[in-house]
Amino acid sequence: MTDKSQNNDPTATPTPTPDELREQVEGTRVELGQTVEALAAKADIKAQAQQKAAKVKSQVQDTAAHALHVAQDKTPEPVREKAAHAKQQLTETAQIIGEKIQHGTPEPVRDKAGQTAKAARSNRNLLIGGAAALAVFILVRRRRKSS
């Protein structure tokens, strides 16, 4: 009788050593980690929405830039020159008025205005929401008066 524990079949795979098993386990862990990361990325709706929003924002900016270039190309040169001159005058006038206001305003008032501006910038969404609510209120009130 032949002993089945001794296999002389050259096509049979040898039993892996403990080191080979550890390498296989580590490889499996790495693959599993990559799979989990891929699944987490697919399940991250917020990140997907942010990517989509960034893409749409970029497309809108490209479209706006194209529309601006088309409008500039269709605008006659004298009109563009007058607009550029008016813009320069407005910028200079605003700068002069801003300097006069800054020099004529007492320090405590400037500090308070700076704090208010900082608070408005940090609460921009709340400020925009309040402005929108005020606009709706005014429109509703006008409609009621005209009725």
Phi, psi and chi 1 to 4 in degrees:
 res  aa     phi    psi   chi1   chi2   chi3   chi4
   1 MET       -  148.0 -101.1 -159.1 -167.5      -
   2 THR   -96.4  149.1   58.5      -      -      -
   3 ASP   -86.0  122.4 -174.4    8.1      -      -
   4 LYS   -76.7  -15.8  -69.0 -173.7  179.2 -178.2
   5 SER   -74.0  -23.4   63.6      -      -      -
   6 GLN  -101.5  115.9  -68.2 -176.0    0.1      -
   7 ASN  -109.3  119.1 -167.3  -10.4      -      -
   8 ASN   -98.4   12.7  -67.5  -28.2      -      -
   9 ASP   -76.0  117.7 -175.0    7.8      -      -
  10 PRO   -70.8  -16.3   19.1  -24.3      -      -
  11 THR   -87.6   -8.9   60.0      -      -      -
  12 ALA   -72.3  142.6      -      -      -      -
  13 THR   -82.0  136.4   56.3      -      -      -
  14 PRO   -72.2  154.6   23.4  -29.1      -      -
  15 THR   -67.6  129.4  -54.6      -      -      -
  16 PRO   -68.5  149.6   11.4  -13.6      -      -
  17 THR   -80.0  165.0   64.9      -      -      -
  18 PRO   -57.8  -37.1  -27.4   34.6      -      -
  19 ASP   -65.7  -40.3  -72.4  -23.0      -      -
  20 GLU   -65.5  -38.9  -69.4  172.4  -22.7      -
  21 LEU   -64.0  -40.8  -73.3  172.7      -      -
  22 ARG   -62.5  -41.1  -76.2 -172.5 -162.7   98.4
  23 GLU   -64.2  -41.1  -73.7  177.7   18.9      -
  24 GLN   -64.5  -42.0  -72.8  176.8   -3.6      -
  25 VAL   -63.5  -44.3  167.3      -      -      -
  26 GLU   -62.8  -42.7 -174.2   58.8   32.3      -
  27 GLY   -61.3  -41.4      -      -      -      -
  28 THR   -64.9  -40.0  -56.7      -      -      -
  29 ARG   -61.2  -44.8  -79.1 -173.5 -174.5  142.0
  30 VAL   -61.7  -47.0  169.0      -      -      -
  31 GLU   -61.2  -43.1  -71.3  176.6   19.1      -
  32 LEU   -63.2  -42.3 -176.9   59.7      -      -
  33 GLY   -60.9  -42.0      -      -      -      -
  34 GLN   -65.2  -39.9  -68.1  170.3  -12.2      -
  35 THR   -64.8  -42.9  -57.2      -      -      -
  36 VAL   -63.1  -42.1  167.8      -      -      -
  37 GLU   -62.2  -41.8  -72.9  176.8   11.1      -
  38 ALA   -64.3  -42.4      -      -      -      -
  39 LEU   -66.3  -39.6  -71.7  172.4      -      -
  40 ALA   -64.0  -39.9      -      -      -      -
  41 ALA   -64.0  -38.8      -      -      -      -
  42 LYS   -69.1  -30.3  -74.5 -176.5  178.3 -178.1
  43 ALA   -86.1  -10.9      -      -      -      -
  44 ASP   -81.6   86.5 -168.4   -5.0      -      -
  45 ILE   -64.4  -39.0  -56.2  -60.6      -      -
  46 LYS   -61.5  -45.9 -176.9  177.5  178.2 -179.2
  47 ALA   -64.7  -40.0      -      -      -      -
  48 GLN   -63.6  -40.9  -70.8  177.4    2.3      -
  49 ALA   -65.5  -39.3      -      -      -      -
  50 GLN   -65.2  -40.5  -72.0  173.0  -20.0      -
  51 GLN   -63.8  -43.2  -71.0  174.1  -13.9      -
  52 LYS   -64.1  -42.8  177.4   86.5  171.1  177.5
  53 ALA   -62.6  -40.8      -      -      -      -
  54 ALA   -64.2  -39.9      -      -      -      -
  55 LYS   -65.2  -44.9 -177.2  178.6  177.7 -177.7
  56 VAL   -65.2  -40.8  169.3      -      -      -
  57 LYS   -60.1  -44.5  178.9 -178.0  175.0 -177.1
  58 SER   -62.1  -42.3  175.0      -      -      -
  59 GLN   -64.1  -41.5  -70.8  172.7  -18.2      -
  60 VAL   -64.9  -42.3  167.9      -      -      -
  61 GLN   -63.3  -41.3  -72.8  173.5  -22.2      -
  62 ASP   -62.6  -43.5  -69.0  -14.5      -      -
  63 THR   -64.1  -42.4  -56.5      -      -      -
  64 ALA   -64.5  -41.3      -      -      -      -
  65 ALA   -63.4  -41.6      -      -      -      -
  66 HIS   -63.5  -44.9  177.5   69.9      -      -
  67 ALA   -61.9  -38.8      -      -      -      -
  68 LEU   -63.1  -45.2  177.0   63.2      -      -
  69 HIS   -63.3  -40.9  -71.2  -63.1      -      -
  70 VAL   -63.4  -44.5  168.1      -      -      -
  71 ALA   -63.5  -40.8      -      -      -      -
  72 GLN   -65.0  -39.3  -73.1  175.2  -17.4      -
  73 ASP   -65.9  -33.1  -69.4  -16.0      -      -
  74 LYS   -85.8  -13.5  -70.1 -175.5  178.0 -176.7
  75 THR   -81.8  129.7  -56.5      -      -      -
  76 PRO   -63.4  150.5  -16.6   25.6      -      -
  77 GLU   -57.2  -43.7 -174.3   61.8   32.7      -
  78 PRO   -60.9  -35.8  -20.6   28.3      -      -
  79 VAL   -68.2  -42.1  173.3      -      -      -
  80 ARG   -63.3  -39.8  -78.3 -169.4  -89.3  168.1
  81 GLU   -64.1  -43.7  -72.0  176.0    5.7      -
  82 LYS   -63.6  -40.9  -76.6 -176.5 -180.0 -179.1
  83 ALA   -64.7  -42.0      -      -      -      -
  84 ALA   -64.8  -40.3      -      -      -      -
  85 HIS   -66.0  -43.4 -178.2   69.1      -      -
  86 ALA   -62.9  -40.5      -      -      -      -
  87 LYS   -62.3  -43.5  177.8 -176.0  172.8 -174.0
  88 GLN   -63.2  -43.5 -177.9 -179.2   -1.3      -
  89 GLN   -63.2  -43.2  -75.8 -178.9  -31.6      -
  90 LEU   -63.1  -41.0  -75.9  172.1      -      -
  91 THR   -63.5  -45.3  -58.2      -      -      -
  92 GLU   -64.1  -43.3  -69.6  170.9   -1.3      -
  93 THR   -64.3  -43.4  -56.6      -      -      -
  94 ALA   -63.0  -38.3      -      -      -      -
  95 GLN   -66.3  -43.2 -173.0  175.1    7.9      -
  96 ILE   -63.2  -45.7  -69.3  168.6      -      -
  97 ILE   -63.9  -41.6  -69.1  171.8      -      -
  98 GLY   -60.9  -41.2      -      -      -      -
  99 GLU   -65.6  -42.4  -71.4  172.7   -2.8      -
 100 LYS   -62.6  -42.3  -74.6 -178.5  179.5  179.7
 101 ILE   -65.5  -42.4  -70.3  172.0      -      -
 102 GLN   -64.2  -41.8 -170.7  173.1   12.6      -
 103 HIS   -73.9  -29.0  -68.7  -59.8      -      -
 104 GLY   -90.1   -7.7      -      -      -      -
 105 THR   -93.7  132.7  -54.8      -      -      -
 106 PRO   -63.1  152.8  -17.0   25.7      -      -
 107 GLU   -56.5  -45.3 -174.7   69.2   28.6      -
 108 PRO   -61.0  -36.2  -20.2   28.1      -      -
 109 VAL   -68.5  -41.3  174.4      -      -      -
 110 ARG   -62.6  -41.5  -80.3 -171.1  -77.3  176.6
 111 ASP   -61.9  -45.0  -70.8  -15.7      -      -
 112 LYS   -64.1  -40.6 -169.3   64.8  174.6  174.4
 113 ALA   -64.0  -39.3      -      -      -      -
 114 GLY   -64.2  -41.5      -      -      -      -
 115 GLN   -64.5  -40.7  -68.9  171.7   -4.6      -
 116 THR   -64.3  -43.5  -56.8      -      -      -
 117 ALA   -63.4  -40.6      -      -      -      -
 118 LYS   -64.1  -42.5 -175.8  177.1  179.2 -178.6
 119 ALA   -64.4  -39.2      -      -      -      -
 120 ALA   -65.1  -40.5      -      -      -      -
 121 ARG   -66.1  -37.9  -80.4 -169.8  -63.4  -87.7
 122 SER   -75.4  -22.7   65.3      -      -      -
 123 ASN  -115.3   40.4  -65.0  -45.5      -      -
 124 ARG   -58.0  -43.6 -176.5  170.9  -71.3  157.7
 125 ASN   -64.2  -41.5  -70.1  -21.0      -      -
 126 LEU   -64.4  -41.6 -177.2   61.6      -      -
 127 LEU   -64.8  -42.5 -170.9   61.8      -      -
 128 ILE   -64.9  -42.2  -69.7  171.0      -      -
 129 GLY   -61.6  -41.7      -      -      -      -
 130 GLY   -64.3  -41.7      -      -      -      -
 131 ALA   -64.2  -40.4      -      -      -      -
 132 ALA   -64.6  -42.0      -      -      -      -
 133 ALA   -63.4  -40.9      -      -      -      -
 134 LEU   -63.7  -41.9  179.3   62.6      -      -
 135 ALA   -62.7  -43.0      -      -      -      -
 136 VAL   -63.5  -42.7  168.3      -      -      -
 137 PHE   -59.8  -44.8  174.4   75.4      -      -
 138 ILE   -65.4  -42.7  -69.7  170.8      -      -
 139 LEU   -63.0  -43.0  -70.8  172.5      -      -
 140 VAL   -63.7  -40.4  168.7      -      -      -
 141 ARG   -66.4  -40.1 -153.0  155.4  171.1 -142.9
 142 ARG   -64.4  -40.8  -78.4 -173.1  179.6  176.3
 143 ARG   -64.5  -39.7  -77.0 -171.2  179.7  175.5
 144 ARG   -66.8  -36.7  -74.6 -175.0 -177.9  169.0
 145 LYS   -68.9  -37.7  -78.4 -174.5  179.4 -178.9
 146 SER   -77.0  -15.2   65.6      -      -      -
 147 SER   -81.0      -  -62.8      -      -      -
